[in-house]
Amino acid sequence: MTRLTARFWVDAYLVRLRLLDIPAFVTAHGDDTGGAVLVKVNTLDGQARVLQRSFDLGSNAQVWAELVSGSEQDADASIQRQKSFDPDLWVLEVEDRLGRHLLDEPGLA
C-alpha cells in the first residue's frame, strides 16, 4: 500500500478545515515526505489539546491519540519537548471554540 506524504496529508487536512471555516495554521513545517504530525486544538479560552497519530494494538489501526490536554501553555511546552528531539515534526494549530478538529472523520481518522 502506498503511503501519503506528510505534506500531501497536511495540505488536504487544511483544505477540509477551511471548507468548514475552521482556522488552522502550520506552526512548524516538518519533513515533506515522512514527518510526524501534531495537531494542537486551541479553543481560544486558554485551553488546548495536542493530538498525535499513534498505533492502537487493540484495533490494529492508526488513531489520533491525545498527547496532552489542559492549559495552552502546557500544550505549547509539550510541543516544544517533542520538537527538541524530532526536527522533522509538523505542528498544526486549529483554532475553534467548539474544539472541532475533524480528525475523527472518514479519510482523516
C-alpha positions in Angstrom: 0.0 0.0 0.0 1.3 3.4 -0.9 1.6 6.0 1.9 0.7 9.6 1.5 3.5 12.1 2.1 3.2 14.2 5.2 3.0 17.4 3.0 0.1 15.9 0.9 -1.8 14.9 4.1 -1.3 18.3 5.7 -2.4 20.2 2.6 -5.6 18.1 2.3 -6.3 18.4 6.0 -6.1 22.2 5.9 -8.5 22.3 2.9 -11.0 20.2 4.8 -10.8 22.6 7.8 -11.1 25.7 5.5 -14.3 24.3 3.9 -15.9 24.4 7.3 -14.4 27.9 8.1 -12.2 26.4 10.9 -9.0 28.4 11.0 -5.8 26.3 11.0 -2.1 27.2 10.6 1.2 25.4 10.1 3.3 26.5 13.0 6.2 24.1 12.3 6.9 22.7 8.8 8.4 19.2 9.1 9.8 16.8 6.6 7.7 16.8 3.4 7.8 13.1 2.9 7.8 11.4 6.3 7.5 13.9 9.1 5.2 13.1 12.1 2.2 15.5 12.6 1.0 17.0 15.9 -2.3 18.9 15.9 -2.9 21.5 18.6 -6.6 22.2 19.0 -6.9 25.7 20.6 -10.4 26.5 22.0 -9.4 30.2 22.4 -10.2 30.2 26.1 -6.7 29.4 27.4 -7.2 25.7 26.9 -5.8 23.4 24.3 -5.3 19.7 23.3 -2.5 18.2 21.4 -3.2 15.1 19.3 -0.7 12.8 17.7 -1.0 9.8 15.4 -0.4 6.5 17.1 -1.0 2.8 16.6 -3.8 1.1 18.5 -2.8 -2.5 19.1 -6.4 -3.4 20.1 -7.9 -2.4 16.8 -4.7 -2.8 14.7 -5.2 0.7 13.3 -3.8 4.1 13.3 -5.7 6.5 15.6 -5.4 10.1 16.8 -4.4 10.0 20.5 -4.3 12.8 22.9 -0.8 13.7 23.9 -1.7 16.4 26.3 -4.8 18.4 27.4 -5.0 21.4 29.6 -3.7 25.0 29.5 -2.4 26.3 26.3 1.0 26.8 28.0 1.1 23.1 28.9 0.3 22.2 25.3 3.0 24.5 24.0 5.5 23.1 26.4 4.7 19.6 25.3 5.1 20.6 21.6 8.4 22.2 22.3 9.7 19.0 24.0 8.6 16.9 21.0 10.3 19.4 18.6 13.5 19.2 20.6 14.1 15.6 19.6 12.2 15.4 16.3 13.4 18.0 13.8 11.1 16.6 11.1 7.9 17.3 13.1 4.9 19.1 11.6 2.8 21.1 14.1 -0.6 22.4 13.0 -2.7 24.7 15.2 -6.5 24.5 14.8 -8.5 27.4 16.4 -12.1 26.5 17.2 -14.1 27.5 20.2 -16.1 24.2 19.9 -12.9 22.1 19.8 -13.6 20.7 16.3 -10.6 19.2 14.6 -12.2 16.7 12.1 -9.6 14.0 12.8 -12.4 11.5 13.6 -14.0 11.9 10.1 -13.6 9.5 7.2 -10.4 10.0 5.4 -8.7 11.6 8.3 -9.3 9.2 11.2 
